[in-house]
Amino acid sequence: MEKLKDILMKCKSCKEQHEPFNSLDNWCKKIDCQVAKGMYLLEKKKAKDKKDWNKHKSKRLPVLYPKKYKSLLQSQINLLARKIDANFNYLCIDCGKPYGKQIDAAHLHNSQGNENIRFNLHNLHSAKSDCNQFSSEHKVGYRIGIEARYGKEYLNYIDNELPLEYKYLGLLDTEVAEKLAIVRKINREFDNIVKDLELNSIDMRSYFNGLIGIYKNN
């Protein structure tokens, strides 16, 4: 086998042949070439550090912008609630009429002031946009609709027990993006998921709450 000292390599700086320090050394021993080598390695390290930082920064985005990601998570949870109700051909929870152009996922307990259950599917039922956003009788109609569809026991659960069951939102800012990815996947695959589920609307809400993992059984 040819010995390293017998191998000549072309210097990366001055292009002259030289005996390398090791098999990976492309720089000769001249001072100028060693300075060039130092500058080259420094720029290479800077490029690596920048790449590592960009990778690290992308992972930290959910931490840097938790409000934005919570809003996106709420939109996807709302979409899932609407998909569940559409699966059972339910009409507006407030008035019992067809939805019209826009369907809302209406909170019984408003998200502002009830942060603890804002993402809970039991607190979200499909309603006409007019009923949800513009009707002064929204909450009255909502409760009447829940009782008519599901009975007094379920109305009492979501009206009184649900806020006490989950007294705080145990969701870290670092987990928001993770949950967002889960709900997006559920929404994409919703039809395939539910086709083999023999669940009513209430149990389906509990099932998906469990898959998402924000609200774990106490």
N, C-alpha and C positions, 0 to 999 in steps of 0.2 A: 504493500500500500504506500502511496506517495506521502511523504512527510509534509507537515504544514510549512516548515521552513523552506522547503523546496518549491512551494507554490508561490507564484507572483500574482498579485491582484492589482487592478488599475485603481488608483486613488480617485475617489469620487469628486475631489476638489481640483487637484492639479492634473489628473489624468495620467500621471506617471506610474510605472510599475513599482510595487513595493512588497516587502514581506509583511503579511498581516499579523496582528497580535493574536487573532483567532479567526476561525472560519467565517465569521460574520462581519469582520472589520473591513470596511471599504475606504478607510482613511489612512494616509501615510503619516509618518512621524513629524513632518515639517510643522512648525509653529502655526503658520497661516492655515494649514489644512486642519490642524487640531482645533483652531478657533472656529473654522467653518463647520467642523463636526459638532462642536458645542452649540452653535447657533441652530444647526439643523435639528439636533435632538431637543433643544428648547422649544422650537416651533412645533415639533411633533408632539411634545408633551402638552403644549397649549391647545392644540387641535383635539387631543384626546380628552383633556379636561373639559373643553367646551362641549364635546359630544356627550360625555358623562353627565354634565350639568343639564343639558337639554333633555336627556333621558330621565334624569331625576325630577326635573321641573314638570315634565308631562305627567308623572305619577302623582305630583303634588297638586295638580290643578283642582281636584275636588276639595282640597283643604283651603286653597287660596280663594275659591269662589263657592263656598257652601250654599249661599243664598240662591245662586243661579242653578245649581244642581238640584236643590230641593224643589225649585219651581218646575224643573224638567221632570223630576220624580213624581210630583203631584199630577202633572199632565198625563203621564203614563199610567198612574194609578187610576185616574179619572177615566181614561180610555178603557182600562180593564173592567171597571165597574159598569160602563156602558155596554161592553161586550157581553158581560154576564147577563144583564137584563135583556139584551137583544136575543140572546140564546133561548130565552123563555118567552120571547115575543111580548114582553111587558110594555105597557104604555106609560105615560107620564105618571109619576108617583103622586103628584099634587092633584091633578084634575082628571086623570084617567083617559085623557084624549090623546090622539096621535101627536107626535112631537113637532111636526113642521120642519122648517129648514135647519134648526140648530137644536142639538140635544146636549144638555148639561149633565154632569155628574154632580148632583146637588148634595151638599153636606146638611145633615140634620143639625149637627153642632158645627157652627161656622169654624173654619180653619183658624181665623184670628180669634185668639182667646181660648182656643181648644187645640193647641199645638200637639197635645199628647195623642189625639186620635184623628188627626188630619189625614193620615194615610190609611186608616182602617177601612176596609171595604164595607163593613157593616154600617158605617157612617156615610156611605155614598150610594145614592140610588138615582136612576135616570129621571130627568124632569125636562119639560119644555123650557126653553130659555126664557120665555115670557113669564112663566110661573116662578122660575128660580130667581130671576134677576129683578123683575119689575112688579111682582104681585105682593101686596101688603098682607095677603092671607097665605103666603107661602108656607110658613111653619105649621099653620092650622091644617091646610090641605095635605101637607107632607105626613103629619101624624095620622090623619084620617086614612090616607092612602096606605100607609104601612099596616095599620090595624086591619083594614079591609083585605089586604093581600096576604098578610102573614099571621094576623091574630094579635091579641092584647099582650100575650107573653113576650113576643118578639119586640113589640113596640116598647114595652117596659124595659127590656134588655138594652136596646140601643139608646133609649131616652134617658134612663137612669143608671143602669149598671155598667154600661160600657165605659163612660168617663171615669168611673171608680176602679174598674178592673185594670185600666192602664192609666195610672195617675201622671206619668211623665213619659216623654218620648225617649226611649232608650236607644237613640240612634246617633252615633258619633259622626262628626263631619267627614271623617275619613271613610265612613261606610256608605255614604250617600251614593257615590258613583257606582259602588258595587251593587246596591239595591236597584239603582236605575238600570243597570245592565240586565239584571234578573227580570225585571218587569217588562223591559223591551223584548226580551226573548220570549216571555210568556205571551205577550200580545202578538208577536209574529207567528207563534205556533199554537195559538189559542184553539183553533178549530180541531187540530189533531189531538190536542190534550183533552178536550171535553167530550170528544166523540165516544170515548170509552168510559166516561165517568157517569155513574148513575147517581147523581146528586141533585138535590133541589137547589134553589137559588141561595138559600141561607147557608147550607153546607158547602156550596161551591165558594162562597165568600170566605168561609173559614179555611177551606182547603188552600186557596190562593194566598190568604194571609200567612198561612204556615209556610208555603213555598218561598214567599218573599222574605220571611224571617224577621220582619220588624216587630210584629206582635206575636210573641211566643206565649203559649199557654201558661198561665200562672199556676 
